[in-house]
Amino acid sequence: MTERSITIVEVGPRDGLQNESRPLTVAERVEFISRLEGLGARRIETVSFVNPRRVPQMADSDQVMAALPPKPPGGARIGLVLNGRGWDQAVATGCDEANVVVCATDGFGVRNQGATVVEQLGALDAISARARVEGGPPITCTISVAFGCPFDGEVPEARVAEIAARAAAAGVAEIALGDTIGVADPWTVRARVAAVRAAAPGVRLRLHFHDTRRAALANAFAGIEAGVEVLDASCGGIGGCPFAPNATGNLATEDLVYMLDRAGVRHGYDLHALIATAHWIGERLGKSPPSALSRAGGFPQPLPRPAALPL
């Protein structure tokens, strides 16, 4: 594994902040993104274009995009969109990628997006058709509640595979499987990755885990062992979904980075700066970040400098 590389998509500025009780200012959101880019994050889900009355934490996303400094080399700023209006905003604000969400169940889709699965797939098709004609950023698709739904219960593997096939037919560049409420296990992760690969051959896969039941890191490991090379994570482990009961916390970026460091897997992040940023965002949110590394630190710990000897 020493020659392997994993891409981490940092989702703290979007999925991390959207469920927090204290909305950050535009300036604070911009500083958070800038700190993350400074410590090595290159793909960042920076904003979402959703109804600000439903998700006030994501209001003023156009102002955030306008206020950001130039990207670092190889950087990509991602906007989450749900419909044609969101696509228009992603294009207008200069997002480098547009991540379209399709829920795996009607129960969650209607509550989260006000649309059934069929309607959401129709929106994805329409956005993809427009992109082919009008141009715009690459489109990725996240299948949310891909491992279980808080309203409809267990989600059949065949349904997730069917949605993935539709997304591949629409021409998306990447498909992400979202464990929105944190119910996945490593065995289901392996099986679901295999099923989606068969349904959407050749499309890059990404995994998005919540740590609601403390299985996110084990699930990430299972995904990596299954050959997935792109994972979402959130600095500090902050976040959740405002429309999913008890969907607390994301896979913490620093916890994932620590595991990859111990395996000798390349990822591009500065772990110590990442832990410091987790504490910084925790202070802005008025809470201790839930990640293990923000509490325990890395290993081995940096040795303190010896005191200067008297002359």
C-alpha positions as CSV (number, residue, x, y, z in Angstrom):
1,M,0.0,0.0,0.0
2,T,3.0,2.3,0.3
3,E,2.7,3.4,-3.3
4,R,-1.0,4.2,-3.1
5,S,-2.7,7.6,-3.2
6,I,-6.1,8.6,-1.9
7,T,-7.9,11.8,-2.8
8,I,-9.8,13.3,0.1
9,V,-12.7,15.6,-0.8
10,E,-13.0,18.0,2.1
11,V,-16.7,18.7,2.8
12,G,-16.4,20.6,6.0
13,P,-17.4,24.0,4.5
14,R,-20.6,22.5,3.2
15,D,-21.7,19.3,4.8
16,G,-19.8,20.2,7.9
17,L,-21.5,23.5,8.5
18,Q,-25.0,22.9,7.2
19,N,-26.2,21.2,10.4
20,E,-24.5,23.5,12.9
21,S,-26.7,25.7,15.1
22,R,-24.5,28.8,14.6
23,P,-24.2,30.0,11.0
24,L,-20.8,31.4,10.2
25,T,-20.3,34.7,8.5
26,V,-19.2,34.9,4.9
27,A,-15.7,36.0,6.1
28,E,-15.5,33.0,8.5
29,R,-16.5,30.6,5.8
30,V,-13.9,32.1,3.4
31,E,-11.2,31.8,6.1
32,F,-12.2,28.2,6.8
33,I,-11.8,27.3,3.1
34,S,-8.6,29.2,2.8
35,R,-7.1,27.5,5.8
36,L,-8.1,24.1,4.3
37,E,-6.5,24.9,1.0
38,G,-3.4,26.1,2.8
39,L,-2.9,22.7,4.6
40,G,-3.3,20.7,1.4
41,A,-7.0,20.3,0.6
42,R,-7.4,20.4,-3.2
43,R,-11.0,19.3,-3.8
44,I,-13.3,21.1,-1.4
45,E,-17.1,21.2,-1.3
46,T,-17.2,24.9,-0.6
47,V,-20.9,25.8,-1.0
48,S,-24.4,24.5,-1.7
49,F,-27.1,26.3,-3.7
50,V,-30.2,25.4,-1.7
51,N,-33.1,27.3,-0.3
52,P,-31.6,29.6,2.4
53,R,-34.9,29.4,4.4
54,R,-34.4,25.7,4.8
55,V,-30.6,25.7,5.3
56,P,-29.7,29.1,6.6
57,Q,-26.1,28.0,7.2
58,M,-25.6,27.9,3.4
59,A,-27.1,31.3,2.7
60,D,-24.9,33.8,0.7
61,S,-23.0,31.1,-1.1
62,D,-22.6,33.4,-4.0
63,Q,-20.8,35.9,-1.8
64,V,-18.5,33.1,-0.4
65,M,-17.5,32.1,-3.9
66,A,-16.9,35.8,-4.9
67,A,-14.7,36.5,-1.8
68,L,-12.4,33.5,-2.1
69,P,-8.8,34.1,-3.1
70,P,-7.3,32.4,-6.2
71,K,-7.2,28.6,-6.0
72,P,-4.0,26.8,-5.3
73,P,-2.6,24.8,-8.3
74,G,-4.8,21.8,-8.9
75,G,-7.5,23.1,-6.7
76,A,-11.2,22.5,-7.3
77,R,-14.1,24.2,-5.5
78,I,-17.3,22.2,-5.6
79,G,-20.9,23.5,-5.4
80,L,-23.8,21.2,-4.4
81,V,-26.9,21.6,-6.5
82,L,-30.3,20.0,-6.4
83,N,-32.0,21.4,-9.5
84,G,-31.7,23.6,-12.5
85,R,-31.7,26.8,-10.5
86,G,-28.8,25.5,-8.4
87,W,-26.9,24.6,-11.6
88,D,-27.4,28.1,-12.9
89,Q,-25.8,29.4,-9.6
90,A,-23.0,26.9,-9.7
91,V,-22.1,28.1,-13.3
92,A,-22.5,31.8,-12.5
93,T,-20.3,31.7,-9.4
94,G,-17.5,29.7,-11.2
95,C,-17.7,26.4,-9.4
96,D,-15.1,23.9,-10.7
97,E,-17.5,21.0,-10.2
98,A,-21.2,20.6,-9.6
99,N,-22.3,17.8,-7.3
100,V,-25.9,16.8,-8.0
101,V,-27.7,14.9,-5.2
102,V,-30.1,12.1,-6.0
103,C,-31.7,10.4,-3.0
104,A,-32.1,6.6,-3.0
105,T,-35.6,6.8,-1.4
106,D,-38.8,8.8,-1.9
107,G,-39.2,9.1,1.8
108,F,-35.9,11.0,2.2
109,G,-36.1,12.7,-1.2
110,V,-39.4,14.4,-0.5
111,R,-38.3,15.6,2.9
112,N,-34.8,16.7,1.8
113,Q,-35.4,18.0,-1.7
114,G,-39.2,18.1,-2.2
115,A,-38.9,15.6,-5.0
116,T,-39.2,11.9,-5.6
117,V,-36.4,9.7,-6.9
118,V,-37.9,9.8,-10.4
119,E,-38.1,13.6,-10.3
120,Q,-34.5,13.9,-9.0
121,L,-33.2,11.7,-11.8
122,G,-35.1,13.8,-14.3
123,A,-33.4,16.9,-12.8
124,L,-30.0,15.2,-13.2
125,D,-30.8,14.3,-16.8
126,A,-31.9,17.9,-17.6
127,I,-28.8,19.4,-16.0
128,S,-26.5,17.0,-17.9
129,A,-28.3,17.8,-21.2
130,R,-27.9,21.6,-20.5
131,A,-24.2,21.1,-19.7
132,R,-23.6,19.3,-23.0
133,V,-25.2,22.2,-24.9
134,E,-24.2,25.2,-22.8
135,G,-21.0,24.1,-21.2
136,G,-20.2,24.3,-17.5
137,P,-18.3,22.5,-14.9
138,P,-18.0,18.7,-14.7
139,I,-21.0,17.0,-13.0
140,T,-20.7,14.5,-10.2
141,C,-23.6,12.7,-8.5
142,T,-24.0,11.8,-4.9
143,I,-26.6,9.0,-4.1
144,S,-27.7,10.0,-0.6
145,V,-29.1,7.5,1.9
146,A,-27.4,4.8,-0.2
147,F,-27.0,2.5,2.8
148,G,-30.2,3.2,4.7
149,C,-33.0,5.7,5.1
150,P,-34.4,7.2,8.3
151,F,-37.9,7.1,6.9
152,D,-38.0,4.1,4.5
153,G,-35.6,1.8,6.3
154,E,-33.3,-0.5,4.5
155,V,-32.3,0.5,1.0
156,P,-32.0,-2.4,-1.6
157,E,-28.7,-2.7,-3.3
158,A,-30.5,-3.1,-6.6
159,R,-32.0,0.4,-6.2
160,V,-28.7,2.0,-5.6
161,A,-27.2,0.2,-8.6
162,E,-30.1,1.3,-10.8
163,I,-29.6,4.9,-9.8
164,A,-25.9,4.6,-10.5
165,A,-26.6,3.2,-13.9
166,R,-28.9,6.2,-14.7
167,A,-26.2,8.6,-13.4
168,A,-23.6,7.0,-15.6
169,A,-26.0,7.2,-18.6
170,A,-26.3,10.9,-17.9
171,G,-22.6,11.2,-18.3
172,V,-21.5,12.1,-14.8
173,A,-17.8,12.2,-14.1
174,E,-18.1,10.5,-10.6
175,I,-20.6,8.7,-8.5
176,A,-20.5,9.0,-4.7
177,L,-22.3,6.7,-2.3
178,G,-23.6,8.6,0.7
179,D,-24.1,7.0,4.1
180,T,-26.2,10.0,5.1
181,I,-27.4,8.6,8.5
182,G,-24.3,6.5,9.4
183,V,-25.8,3.0,9.2
184,A,-23.3,1.3,6.8
185,D,-20.9,-1.5,7.8
186,P,-17.7,-2.7,6.1
187,W,-19.3,-5.8,4.5
188,T,-22.2,-3.8,3.0
189,V,-19.7,-1.2,1.8
190,R,-17.7,-3.8,-0.2
191,A,-20.9,-5.3,-1.6
192,R,-22.4,-2.0,-2.6
193,V,-19.1,-0.8,-4.2
194,A,-19.1,-4.0,-6.3
195,A,-22.7,-3.6,-7.4
196,V,-22.2,0.0,-8.4
197,R,-19.1,-0.8,-10.3
198,A,-21.0,-3.4,-12.3
199,A,-23.9,-1.0,-12.9
200,A,-21.6,2.0,-13.9
201,P,-18.4,0.5,-15.3
202,G,-15.7,3.0,-15.9
203,V,-17.2,5.8,-13.7
204,R,-15.0,6.9,-10.8
205,L,-16.5,6.1,-7.4
206,R,-16.4,8.2,-4.2
207,L,-17.6,7.3,-0.7
208,H,-19.2,9.6,1.9
209,F,-19.6,8.4,5.4
210,H,-21.2,9.8,8.6
211,D,-19.9,8.6,11.9
212,T,-23.2,8.4,13.7
213,R,-22.6,4.9,14.9
214,R,-18.7,5.2,15.1
215,A,-18.2,3.0,12.0
216,A,-17.1,5.7,9.5
217,L,-13.3,4.9,9.7
218,A,-13.9,1.2,9.4
219,N,-16.2,1.8,6.4
220,A,-13.5,4.0,4.8
221,F,-11.0,1.3,5.2
222,A,-13.4,-1.2,3.6
223,G,-13.9,1.1,0.7
224,I,-10.2,1.6,0.2
225,E,-9.6,-2.2,0.3
226,A,-12.3,-2.5,-2.3
227,G,-10.3,-0.2,-4.6
228,V,-12.1,3.2,-4.1
229,E,-9.6,6.0,-4.2
230,V,-11.8,9.1,-3.4
231,L,-13.4,9.7,0.0
232,D,-15.2,12.6,1.5
233,A,-14.3,13.8,5.0
234,S,-15.0,16.8,7.1
235,C,-12.4,18.8,9.2
236,G,-13.1,18.1,12.9
237,G,-15.7,15.6,12.1
238,I,-18.3,18.3,12.1
239,G,-21.6,18.2,10.3
240,G,-24.7,16.1,9.6
241,C,-28.0,16.5,7.7
242,P,-30.7,18.8,8.9
243,F,-33.4,16.6,7.4
244,A,-32.2,13.2,8.8
245,P,-32.9,12.6,12.4
246,N,-29.7,11.8,14.5
247,A,-27.4,12.0,11.4
248,T,-24.6,13.5,13.4
249,G,-21.0,14.0,12.3
250,N,-19.0,13.2,9.2
251,L,-15.9,11.1,8.9
252,A,-13.3,13.4,10.3
253,T,-10.6,14.4,7.9
254,E,-7.8,14.2,10.5
255,D,-8.8,10.7,11.6
256,L,-8.7,9.5,8.0
257,V,-5.4,11.3,7.4
258,Y,-3.9,9.7,10.4
259,M,-5.0,6.2,9.3
260,L,-3.5,6.8,5.8
261,D,-0.3,8.2,7.3
262,R,0.2,5.0,9.3
263,A,-0.3,3.0,6.1
264,G,2.1,5.1,4.1
265,V,-0.7,6.2,1.7
266,R,-0.3,9.6,0.0
267,H,-3.0,12.2,0.5
268,G,-1.4,15.6,0.5
269,Y,-2.6,16.9,3.8
270,D,-0.6,18.4,6.7
271,L,-2.0,16.5,9.7
272,H,-0.8,19.0,12.4
273,A,-2.2,22.0,10.5
274,L,-5.4,20.0,10.0
275,I,-5.8,19.4,13.8
276,A,-5.2,23.0,14.5
277,T,-7.9,24.0,11.9
278,A,-10.3,21.5,13.6
279,H,-9.8,23.4,16.8
280,W,-10.2,26.7,15.0
281,I,-13.5,25.8,13.5
282,G,-14.7,24.3,16.8
283,E,-14.0,27.6,18.5
284,R,-16.1,29.4,15.8
285,L,-18.9,27.0,16.3
286,G,-18.7,27.1,20.1
287,K,-18.0,23.4,20.5
288,S,-15.3,20.8,20.7
289,P,-14.8,19.1,17.4
290,P,-15.9,15.4,17.7
291,S,-12.9,13.9,15.9
292,A,-10.6,11.6,17.8
293,L,-7.4,13.3,16.5
294,S,-8.5,16.7,17.7
295,R,-8.6,15.2,21.2
296,A,-5.7,12.8,21.2
297,G,-3.3,14.3,18.6
298,G,-1.2,12.4,16.2
299,F,1.5,9.8,16.9
300,P,4.3,10.0,17.5
301,Q,3.8,13.4,19.2
302,P,6.3,16.2,18.2
303,L,9.0,16.4,20.9
304,P,9.2,19.7,22.8
305,R,12.3,21.7,22.1
306,P,14.9,21.5,24.8
307,A,15.4,24.6,26.9
308,A,18.5,26.6,26.0
309,L,21.5,25.9,28.2
310,P,22.8,28.9,30.2
311,L,26.0,30.4,28.9
